[in-house]
Amino acid sequence: MKPHFDGWVKSSHRAVATCNDCYTPHALIPKYLVKAENGFWHSF
């Protein structure tokens, strides 16, 4: 993941988008379901 982050830091794309803009659903409930699941597995 580090190479992807490094590429994002050096691009102009970072001024308008964060990781969540591309990697989670845009609808409110599905977005928070994905965030909750990822948080659960990250802490597990």
N, CA, C and O atoms as a Maestro MAE file, in Angstrom:
{
 s_m_m2io_version
 :::
 2.0.0
}

f_m_ct {
 s_m_title
 :::
 protein
 m_atom[176] {
  # First column is atom index #
  i_m_mmod_type
  r_m_x_coord
  r_m_y_coord
  r_m_z_coord
  i_m_residue_number
  s_m_chain_name
  s_m_pdb_residue_name
  s_m_pdb_atom_name
  i_m_atomic_number
  :::
  1 25 0.821 -1.197 0.000 1 A "MET " " N  " 7
  2 3 0.000 0.000 0.000 1 A "MET " " CA " 6
  3 2 0.865 1.262 0.000 1 A "MET " " C  " 6
  4 15 0.443 2.311 -0.485 1 A "MET " " O  " 8
  5 25 2.061 1.154 0.540 2 A "LYS " " N  " 7
  6 3 2.944 2.322 0.606 2 A "LYS " " CA " 6
  7 2 3.209 2.949 -0.771 2 A "LYS " " C  " 6
  8 15 3.173 4.173 -0.890 2 A "LYS " " O  " 8
  9 25 3.477 2.144 -1.821 3 A "PRO " " N  " 7
  10 3 3.687 2.777 -3.130 3 A "PRO " " CA " 6
  11 2 2.469 3.573 -3.618 3 A "PRO " " C  " 6
  12 15 2.616 4.620 -4.248 3 A "PRO " " O  " 8
  13 25 1.277 3.070 -3.323 4 A "HIS " " N  " 7
  14 3 0.062 3.791 -3.726 4 A "HIS " " CA " 6
  15 2 -0.054 5.116 -2.972 4 A "HIS " " C  " 6
  16 15 -0.386 6.148 -3.554 4 A "HIS " " O  " 8
  17 25 0.224 5.068 -1.680 5 A "PHE " " N  " 7
  18 3 0.168 6.288 -0.868 5 A "PHE " " CA " 6
  19 2 1.213 7.291 -1.343 5 A "PHE " " C  " 6
  20 15 0.919 8.479 -1.475 5 A "PHE " " O  " 8
  21 25 2.414 6.826 -1.597 6 A "ASP " " N  " 7
  22 3 3.477 7.725 -2.068 6 A "ASP " " CA " 6
  23 2 3.098 8.376 -3.390 6 A "ASP " " C  " 6
  24 15 3.361 9.559 -3.602 6 A "ASP " " O  " 8
  25 25 2.478 7.601 -4.279 7 A "GLY " " N  " 7
  26 3 2.032 8.159 -5.553 7 A "GLY " " CA " 6
  27 2 0.954 9.206 -5.363 7 A "GLY " " C  " 6
  28 15 0.953 10.234 -6.040 7 A "GLY " " O  " 8
  29 25 0.032 8.948 -4.442 8 A "TRP " " N  " 7
  30 3 -1.046 9.899 -4.163 8 A "TRP " " CA " 6
  31 2 -0.481 11.192 -3.569 8 A "TRP " " C  " 6
  32 15 -0.914 12.284 -3.937 8 A "TRP " " O  " 8
  33 25 0.487 11.072 -2.648 9 A "VAL " " N  " 7
  34 3 1.076 12.256 -2.004 9 A "VAL " " CA " 6
  35 2 1.742 13.163 -3.029 9 A "VAL " " C  " 6
  36 15 1.704 14.385 -2.885 9 A "VAL " " O  " 8
  37 25 2.347 12.588 -4.055 10 A "LYS " " N  " 7
  38 3 3.082 13.378 -5.044 10 A "LYS " " CA " 6
  39 2 2.200 13.896 -6.175 10 A "LYS " " C  " 6
  40 15 2.661 14.684 -7.001 10 A "LYS " " O  " 8
  41 25 0.941 13.467 -6.224 11 A "SER " " N  " 7
  42 3 0.071 13.870 -7.326 11 A "SER " " CA " 6
  43 2 -0.792 15.076 -6.949 11 A "SER " " C  " 6
  44 15 -0.925 15.426 -5.777 11 A "SER " " O  " 8
  45 25 -1.365 15.690 -7.959 12 A "SER " " N  " 7
  46 3 -2.299 16.790 -7.709 12 A "SER " " CA " 6
  47 2 -3.652 16.250 -7.262 12 A "SER " " C  " 6
  48 15 -4.490 17.003 -6.766 12 A "SER " " O  " 8
  49 25 -3.865 14.960 -7.435 13 A "HIS " " N  " 7
  50 3 -5.123 14.312 -7.061 13 A "HIS " " CA " 6
  51 2 -5.389 14.444 -5.560 13 A "HIS " " C  " 6
  52 15 -6.545 14.462 -5.138 13 A "HIS " " O  " 8
  53 25 -4.346 14.535 -4.761 14 A "ARG " " N  " 7
  54 3 -4.517 14.600 -3.303 14 A "ARG " " CA " 6
  55 2 -5.247 15.857 -2.869 14 A "ARG " " C  " 6
  56 15 -5.810 15.890 -1.775 14 A "ARG " " O  " 8
  57 25 -5.251 16.881 -3.690 15 A "ALA " " N  " 7
  58 3 -5.929 18.132 -3.336 15 A "ALA " " CA " 6
  59 2 -7.451 17.994 -3.402 15 A "ALA " " C  " 6
  60 15 -8.169 18.796 -2.804 15 A "ALA " " O  " 8
  61 25 -7.949 16.987 -4.122 16 A "VAL " " N  " 7
  62 3 -9.394 16.864 -4.308 16 A "VAL " " CA " 6
  63 2 -9.979 15.535 -3.853 16 A "VAL " " C  " 6
  64 15 -11.201 15.394 -3.813 16 A "VAL " " O  " 8
  65 25 -9.151 14.561 -3.509 17 A "ALA " " N  " 7
  66 3 -9.688 13.246 -3.153 17 A "ALA " " CA " 6
  67 2 -8.875 12.585 -2.050 17 A "ALA " " C  " 6
  68 15 -7.653 12.716 -1.990 17 A "ALA " " O  " 8
  69 25 -9.581 11.873 -1.179 18 A "THR " " N  " 7
  70 3 -8.925 11.061 -0.160 18 A "THR " " CA " 6
  71 2 -9.154 9.594 -0.503 18 A "THR " " C  " 6
  72 15 -9.892 9.291 -1.440 18 A "THR " " O  " 8
  73 25 -8.544 8.693 0.227 19 A "CYS " " N  " 7
  74 3 -8.694 7.257 -0.038 19 A "CYS " " CA " 6
  75 2 -10.159 6.835 0.010 19 A "CYS " " C  " 6
  76 15 -10.603 6.040 -0.818 19 A "CYS " " O  " 8
  77 25 -10.909 7.361 0.971 20 A "ASN " " N  " 7
  78 3 -12.317 6.995 1.095 20 A "ASN " " CA " 6
  79 2 -13.141 7.405 -0.110 20 A "ASN " " C  " 6
  80 15 -14.174 6.791 -0.377 20 A "ASN " " O  " 8
  81 25 -12.725 8.408 -0.835 21 A "ASP " " N  " 7
  82 3 -13.470 8.832 -2.019 21 A "ASP " " CA " 6
  83 2 -13.464 7.762 -3.104 21 A "ASP " " C  " 6
  84 15 -14.408 7.666 -3.888 21 A "ASP " " O  " 8
  85 25 -12.422 6.971 -3.151 22 A "CYS " " N  " 7
  86 3 -12.312 5.946 -4.189 22 A "CYS " " CA " 6
  87 2 -12.615 4.536 -3.691 22 A "CYS " " C  " 6
  88 15 -13.079 3.701 -4.467 22 A "CYS " " O  " 8
  89 25 -12.367 4.260 -2.444 23 A "TYR " " N  " 7
  90 3 -12.399 2.885 -1.963 23 A "TYR " " CA " 6
  91 2 -13.582 2.521 -1.077 23 A "TYR " " C  " 6
  92 15 -13.623 1.412 -0.544 23 A "TYR " " O  " 8
  93 25 -14.538 3.415 -0.905 24 A "THR " " N  " 7
  94 3 -15.764 3.074 -0.180 24 A "THR " " CA " 6
  95 2 -16.956 3.517 -1.029 24 A "THR " " C  " 6
  96 15 -16.828 4.417 -1.860 24 A "THR " " O  " 8
  97 25 -18.113 2.886 -0.822 25 A "PRO " " N  " 7
  98 3 -19.315 3.302 -1.561 25 A "PRO " " CA " 6
  99 2 -19.664 4.759 -1.234 25 A "PRO " " C  " 6
  100 15 -19.297 5.272 -0.177 25 A "PRO " " O  " 8
  101 25 -20.365 5.407 -2.141 26 A "HIS " " N  " 7
  102 3 -20.699 6.815 -1.935 26 A "HIS " " CA " 6
  103 2 -21.980 7.011 -1.128 26 A "HIS " " C  " 6
  104 15 -22.159 8.051 -0.495 26 A "HIS " " O  " 8
  105 25 -22.871 6.020 -1.145 27 A "ALA " " N  " 7
  106 3 -24.122 6.133 -0.386 27 A "ALA " " CA " 6
  107 2 -23.816 6.049 1.116 27 A "ALA " " C  " 6
  108 15 -22.889 5.349 1.523 27 A "ALA " " O  " 8
  109 25 -24.584 6.750 1.924 28 A "LEU " " N  " 7
  110 3 -24.299 6.906 3.348 28 A "LEU " " CA " 6
  111 2 -24.256 5.578 4.118 28 A "LEU " " C  " 6
  112 15 -23.254 5.282 4.769 28 A "LEU " " O  " 8
  113 25 -25.306 4.790 4.056 29 A "ILE " " N  " 7
  114 3 -25.359 3.557 4.846 29 A "ILE " " CA " 6
  115 2 -24.327 2.529 4.381 29 A "ILE " " C  " 6
  116 15 -23.606 1.989 5.221 29 A "ILE " " O  " 8
  117 25 -24.222 2.232 3.076 30 A "PRO " " N  " 7
  118 3 -23.180 1.279 2.654 30 A "PRO " " CA " 6
  119 2 -21.765 1.738 3.010 30 A "PRO " " C  " 6
  120 15 -20.905 0.919 3.336 30 A "PRO " " O  " 8
  121 25 -21.527 3.052 2.947 31 A "LYS " " N  " 7
  122 3 -20.198 3.579 3.294 31 A "LYS " " CA " 6
  123 2 -19.853 3.237 4.737 31 A "LYS " " C  " 6
  124 15 -18.751 2.766 5.020 31 A "LYS " " O  " 8
  125 25 -20.797 3.476 5.655 32 A "TYR " " N  " 7
  126 3 -20.511 3.221 7.064 32 A "TYR " " CA " 6
  127 2 -20.510 1.735 7.405 32 A "TYR " " C  " 6
  128 15 -19.846 1.326 8.357 32 A "TYR " " O  " 8
  129 25 -21.235 0.925 6.651 33 A "LEU " " N  " 7
  130 3 -21.139 -0.529 6.829 33 A "LEU " " CA " 6
  131 2 -19.735 -1.020 6.460 33 A "LEU " " C  " 6
  132 15 -19.150 -1.833 7.177 33 A "LEU " " O  " 8
  133 25 -19.207 -0.532 5.356 34 A "VAL " " N  " 7
  134 3 -17.845 -0.897 4.934 34 A "VAL " " CA " 6
  135 2 -16.827 -0.414 5.962 34 A "VAL " " C  " 6
  136 15 -15.906 -1.152 6.312 34 A "VAL " " O  " 8
  137 25 -16.982 0.815 6.449 35 A "LYS " " N  " 7
  138 3 -16.049 1.353 7.444 35 A "LYS " " CA " 6
  139 2 -16.102 0.545 8.742 35 A "LYS " " C  " 6
  140 15 -15.065 0.280 9.350 35 A "LYS " " O  " 8
  141 25 -17.316 0.151 9.170 36 A "ALA " " N  " 7
  142 3 -17.456 -0.639 10.389 36 A "ALA " " CA " 6
  143 2 -16.819 -2.013 10.237 36 A "ALA " " C  " 6
  144 15 -16.130 -2.483 11.142 36 A "ALA " " O  " 8
  145 25 -17.047 -2.657 9.098 37 A "GLU " " N  " 7
  146 3 -16.459 -3.974 8.864 37 A "GLU " " CA " 6
  147 2 -14.933 -3.898 8.817 37 A "GLU " " C  " 6
  148 15 -14.250 -4.725 9.419 37 A "GLU " " O  " 8
  149 25 -14.405 -2.915 8.109 38 A "ASN " " N  " 7
  150 3 -12.952 -2.764 8.032 38 A "ASN " " CA " 6
  151 2 -12.359 -2.458 9.397 38 A "ASN " " C  " 6
  152 15 -11.301 -2.985 9.742 38 A "ASN " " O  " 8
  153 25 -13.019 -1.621 10.173 39 A "GLY " " N  " 7
  154 3 -12.548 -1.314 11.521 39 A "GLY " " CA " 6
  155 2 -12.558 -2.531 12.412 39 A "GLY " " C  " 6
  156 15 -11.632 -2.734 13.197 39 A "GLY " " O  " 8
  157 25 -13.602 -3.351 12.302 40 A "PHE " " N  " 7
  158 3 -13.686 -4.567 13.085 40 A "PHE " " CA " 6
  159 2 -12.523 -5.501 12.763 40 A "PHE " " C  " 6
  160 15 -11.836 -5.978 13.666 40 A "PHE " " O  " 8
  161 25 -12.305 -5.763 11.469 41 A "TRP " " N  " 7
  162 3 -11.247 -6.690 11.085 41 A "TRP " " CA " 6
  163 2 -9.858 -6.107 11.380 41 A "TRP " " C  " 6
  164 15 -8.927 -6.855 11.677 41 A "TRP " " O  " 8
  165 25 -9.716 -4.802 11.302 42 A "HIS " " N  " 7
  166 3 -8.431 -4.181 11.621 42 A "HIS " " CA " 6
  167 2 -8.121 -4.347 13.113 42 A "HIS " " C  " 6
  168 15 -6.972 -4.597 13.478 42 A "HIS " " O  " 8
  169 25 -9.120 -4.214 13.967 43 A "SER " " N  " 7
  170 3 -8.887 -4.337 15.399 43 A "SER " " CA " 6
  171 2 -8.807 -5.797 15.861 43 A "SER " " C  " 6
  172 15 -8.229 -6.092 16.908 43 A "SER " " O  " 8
  173 25 -9.387 -6.700 15.078 44 A "PHE " " N  " 7
  174 3 -9.388 -8.115 15.426 44 A "PHE " " CA " 6
  175 2 -7.982 -8.656 15.328 44 A "PHE " " C  " 6
  176 15 -7.758 -9.839 15.582 44 A "PHE " " O  " 8
  :::
 }
 m_bond[175] {
  # First column is bond index #
  i_m_from
  i_m_to
  i_m_order
  :::
  1 1 2 1
  2 2 3 1
  3 3 4 2
  4 3 5 1
  5 5 6 1
  6 6 7 1
  7 7 8 2
  8 7 9 1
  9 9 10 1
  10 10 11 1
  11 11 12 2
  12 11 13 1
  13 13 14 1
  14 14 15 1
  15 15 16 2
  16 15 17 1
  17 17 18 1
  18 18 19 1
  19 19 20 2
  20 19 21 1
  21 21 22 1
  22 22 23 1
  23 23 24 2
  24 23 25 1
  25 25 26 1
  26 26 27 1
  27 27 28 2
  28 27 29 1
  29 29 30 1
  30 30 31 1
  31 31 32 2
  32 31 33 1
  33 33 34 1
  34 34 35 1
  35 35 36 2
  36 35 37 1
  37 37 38 1
  38 38 39 1
  39 39 40 2
  40 39 41 1
  41 41 42 1
  42 42 43 1
  43 43 44 2
  44 43 45 1
  45 45 46 1
  46 46 47 1
  47 47 48 2
  48 47 49 1
  49 49 50 1
  50 50 51 1
  51 51 52 2
  52 51 53 1
  53 53 54 1
  54 54 55 1
  55 55 56 2
  56 55 57 1
  57 57 58 1
  58 58 59 1
  59 59 60 2
  60 59 61 1
  61 61 62 1
  62 62 63 1
  63 63 64 2
  64 63 65 1
  65 65 66 1
  66 66 67 1
  67 67 68 2
  68 67 69 1
  69 69 70 1
  70 70 71 1
  71 71 72 2
  72 71 73 1
  73 73 74 1
  74 74 75 1
  75 75 76 2
  76 75 77 1
  77 77 78 1
  78 78 79 1
  79 79 80 2
  80 79 81 1
  81 81 82 1
  82 82 83 1
  83 83 84 2
  84 83 85 1
  85 85 86 1
  86 86 87 1
  87 87 88 2
  88 87 89 1
  89 89 90 1
  90 90 91 1
  91 91 92 2
  92 91 93 1
  93 93 94 1
  94 94 95 1
  95 95 96 2
  96 95 97 1
  97 97 98 1
  98 98 99 1
  99 99 100 2
  100 99 101 1
  101 101 102 1
  102 102 103 1
  103 103 104 2
  104 103 105 1
  105 105 106 1
  106 106 107 1
  107 107 108 2
  108 107 109 1
  109 109 110 1
  110 110 111 1
  111 111 112 2
  112 111 113 1
  113 113 114 1
  114 114 115 1
  115 115 116 2
  116 115 117 1
  117 117 118 1
  118 118 119 1
  119 119 120 2
  120 119 121 1
  121 121 122 1
  122 122 123 1
  123 123 124 2
  124 123 125 1
  125 125 126 1
  126 126 127 1
  127 127 128 2
  128 127 129 1
  129 129 130 1
  130 130 131 1
  131 131 132 2
  132 131 133 1
  133 133 134 1
  134 134 135 1
  135 135 136 2
  136 135 137 1
  137 137 138 1
  138 138 139 1
  139 139 140 2
  140 139 141 1
  141 141 142 1
  142 142 143 1
  143 143 144 2
  144 143 145 1
  145 145 146 1
  146 146 147 1
  147 147 148 2
  148 147 149 1
  149 149 150 1
  150 150 151 1
  151 151 152 2
  152 151 153 1
  153 153 154 1
  154 154 155 1
  155 155 156 2
  156 155 157 1
  157 157 158 1
  158 158 159 1
  159 159 160 2
  160 159 161 1
  161 161 162 1
  162 162 163 1
  163 163 164 2
  164 163 165 1
  165 165 166 1
  166 166 167 1
  167 167 168 2
  168 167 169 1
  169 169 170 1
  170 170 171 1
  171 171 172 2
  172 171 173 1
  173 173 174 1
  174 174 175 1
  175 175 176 2
  :::
 }
}
